[in-house]
Amino acid sequence: MIKVVLPPLGEGIEKATVSYWFSKEKDKVNEKDDLVELATDKATFNLPCPVSGTLGKILLHEGDTAHVGDTLAEIE
């Protein structure tokens, strides 16, 4: 199992809001494909999938706030 973690965002930004998941739990996902859209006070960006596999559990849902280092989901 691989954890999808919110990476450091730079410029003193410590959190982001989950805007949209491009896949649902149990969907097949491919490395480098867009996995989740996140928004900060300064920008909106897509976080790519770190590995190919199956999207296991989504831990933070649309509208939830994630802090740097938080696990967003798990890839099986």
N, C-alpha and C positions, 0 to 999 in steps of 0.2 A: 504494500500500500504506500502510495506517495501522497504527501500532504501538499495542497496548494496554499501557499502562504503569501500574505500581502508583503511585497518587498519594500525596502526603503524607498521613499518617494522623493527625497531631496528637498532642498530649500526650506527645511524646518517643518515640512508637512508630515504630520504624525498619524493622520486618519483619512479614510475614504468611505464613501457610501456605495453600497452595492446597488447598481442601477438595473442591471439586466443579466440574466444567465442565458447564454446562447444554446445550452443543452440542458436536458432534464436528467435526474437521477436514473441510472441504468442505461443511459445513452452511450454509444461508442464515441470516443473522442480521439483526435489525432494530435500528436505533438506539434506545437507551434500554431495550431488553429486557435482563433479567438474563443476563450472560455467564458469570461465574465467582463462586463463593462463596469467600471468604477468611476466615481466622480469625487473630486476634491473641490476646495474653494476656488482653485485656479484652473483646473482642467478636467476633462473627461478622457479616459483612456481605456483600452482593452488589454486585459491580461491574458497572454497566451497559455495554452495548456503545456505543462512541463514535460509530459510523456504521453505516449499513446496508451489507450486502455479503455476502461469503462468508468464513467463518472459514478462513483459510489455514493457517498453521502454529502449533501450540501449543508454546511454548518451555519452559514450566514446567508440570509435570503434577501430579496430585493427590498430596499429601504433600510436594511440593517447597516450599522456603522462598524467598520473594521479598523483596527489599529495596526500599525506596522508590526509584523511578526505573528499576527493572528492567522489561524488556519481557516481558510474560506471553504474548502471542500477536500475530499479524498478521492484519489484515482486508484482504481484497482487494476 
